[in-house]
């Protein structure tokens, strides 16, 4: 008699779980570009670094990225907006859930994650400002202190992302690469609302304006190594010092 039983499906034949759209492309590009820019800034902070010529340009590129993110926080996709993740009233509830072992999943940034984003953006902005204005030793010390604070915030951010991914079984790193999350982990949640209709033209103007402003403040802003060369011609140790 023939065997009419259905053979089990192999894992390769199983359908992939449905996905929901969470993070828009511009906010994901911002995230990974800022990661790369900060990495270059740290690797180029020493004068004998092979990347030293890129330290100042990296700082100004970070400034453009921060300006973009501030505006995108008002006109971007649903979960990129500040109004979606700045939820101070939910912080206590979120912390209680963590300590009770019942960490809840969040479709966008959770309450603590929202605070972390603001802290990271503010610290990077402070580093950019002190780097651009660094003329006195006190400002240089503040620039270095803020850089150390940023390292600590980045470490906490990475630990938190990994921990929440494990606790909730919701891969947060993958979500910021693909822009999507598994629908079965967020039942009843629909795709995120897209950016405002004029979002891209608005941020294009902001990016162009920030770039122009950077070049007004520092005509050599985007020329690698130009500040070191100018300092050598000047013969001034203060002029030769690259903000770090």
N, C-alpha and C positions, 0 to 999 in steps of 0.2 A: 504494500500500500504506500503511495507516495507521501512524503513528509510535507504536509501543508502548513506547518508552523512557519511564522515569519522570522527570518534570521535577525538577530539584533543589529541595529545600525552601528557602524563604526563611528568613532568620535569625529572623523573627518566628514562623515555624511550628515551629522546632526546640523540642523539649521542654526545660524548665529542668532543670539538674542537680539530682539528689536532694540534700536537705539533712539534716544531723544536728543535733540540739539540743545546744547547748554551755552557754550562759549562761542562768540562770534570770531571770525578770522582776525580782524584787526586787534582785538584784545589779546589773542594768542600770539600774534606776531610781536606785539609790544612786550609781552612777558619774556619771550625767549631772546629778543633783541636786547632787552635790558639785562638779562642774565649774562649774555655775551659781552656787553659793554662794561658791566661791573667787573667781570673776570679780567678783561683787558686792562681796565684801570688799576686793579690791584697788581697784576703781573708787571705793569709798566711803572709802578710807583717808585722804584729805585733807579737812580741815574745810570747805573751800569747794566740795567736790564736791556735785553735785545729789543724789547718793545717800548723802551722809554720815550721814543719819539711820538708814540700814540697816546700818551697819558692825557694831555690837554685836549686833543680832539675827542677822545673817549668821553671826557667830562662834558663837553659841549653837546655831543650826540645824546648823552644821558639827559641833558637839559631839554632837548627837543622831545625825547620820549616822555619825560615827565609832563611837559606841557600838553602833549597829545593825550596822556592818560587822564589828566584832570578834566579836559573837555569831554573825552569819551565817557567819563563817569556821569555825564549829564545827557549825552545824545546817543550813546552806544546801545548795544543789545541789552536785553532785559537784565541779565545777571552781571553785566559789566557796570551797571549804574550804581552810584553810591547809595541811592535810596533803597536798593535791593539788599545790600549787605551791611549797611551801618544800622545795627539793631541793638543799641545799648541795653534795652529792657530784656533782651533774651540772653545776655551774657551769663547771669546767675543761673538760669535754667540749663544752659549749655554746660556750665562747669559742674553743676549737680549731676547731670547725666554722665559726665566723664567719671566722676568719683564713684558713682553708683554702678558703673560698668554697663550703662545703657546709653552709649553714645549714639545719638540720632544722626541719620543721614541728612545731608543738606544738598539741595539741587545746585545751589550756587555756593558762595562763601558762607560758612557758618559765622556766628556772632563774633567769636574770637578771631577767626580768619579775617573778618572785615577790619578789626582793629589792627591786625598785623599788617594788612595792606597799607593802611594809612600811616602806620609807623615806618614802614619801609620807604614809602614814597616821600614822607617828610624828612627822613634821615638822608636819603639820596639828594633831595633838594638842598638840605643844609650843607652837605659835602660839596655840591656844585658851587653854592654861593661862597663858601669860605675858600674854596680853591681859586675861584675867579678873583676874589678880593684879597687874597693872601699877600700882604705887604709887610706885616709885622709878625714877630715871633709868636705873639699871643694868638693871632689868627691861624698861623701855621699849626700851633698846638691844638686848636679847636678842630681844624681840618682833620688832623690825625686821630683825635679823640672820636670824632664822628665816624671816621672810617672803621675804628675798632668796634664802635656800637653797631655799625652796619653788619660787620662780620658776625657778631653775636645774634642779631636779629635773623640773619640768613640761616645760621645754624639752627635756631629755634624753629624757623619756618620749615626747613627741610625735615626736622624731627617730627614736627606736628603733622605734616603732610603724609609722611610714611606711617605714623601711628594711626591717624584717622583712616587711612586706606586699609590698614590691617583690621582695625576695630569694626569698621562698617562694611568691609568687603567691597568697597566702592573705590576703584582705582583712580585717585585724583590726578596722578601724573599723566596717565593715559588720557584723561578727560581734557587736559590742557594741551595735549598733542592733537587729538582727533576732534575736539570740540563737542564730543558726545558722551553720554552715559547710558548704562543699561536701563532700559525701560522697566524691566521687572523689579529692579531695586527701588524704583520711584513710581509706584502704581498711581495712575490717575494724573500724572504730571504731563503737561503738553510741551511741545517744542517752545523754546524761549522766543519771546517777541524779538523781531529783528531791530537793528538800529533805526533811528529816525530817518526820514526820507532825505533830509539835508545834512545828515551826519558827515558823510564823506567830504562834501564841499567845505563844510565848516572846519573840519580838522585839517584839510589841505591848506586853508588860509592860516590856521594857527601854526602849522608846521613851517610854512613859508615865513610868517611873521617872526617866529622864534629864531629861525635860522638867520634872518636879517638882523634881529636884535643882538644875537650872539656876535655877529661880525661887526656890528657897531661898537659893542663893548670891547671886542678883541678881534681886530682885523685878521689876525693869524690863527683864529680859532680852529680852523679845519685843515691847517697845514702841518703835517707831522714833522716834529723836530724844529719847527721855526722858532719857538721860544728859546730853546737851548742855543741855537745858532745866534740869535739876537743877543743873548746874554754873553756869549763868547766875544762878540764884536764890541760889546759895551765894556767888557772887562770887569763887570760888577758881579760879585758872588750872589747878591740878592736877585739880580736879573737872571742869573743862570739857573736859579733854583726852580725846578719844575714842581708845580703843586702836586701834593701826594695825599 
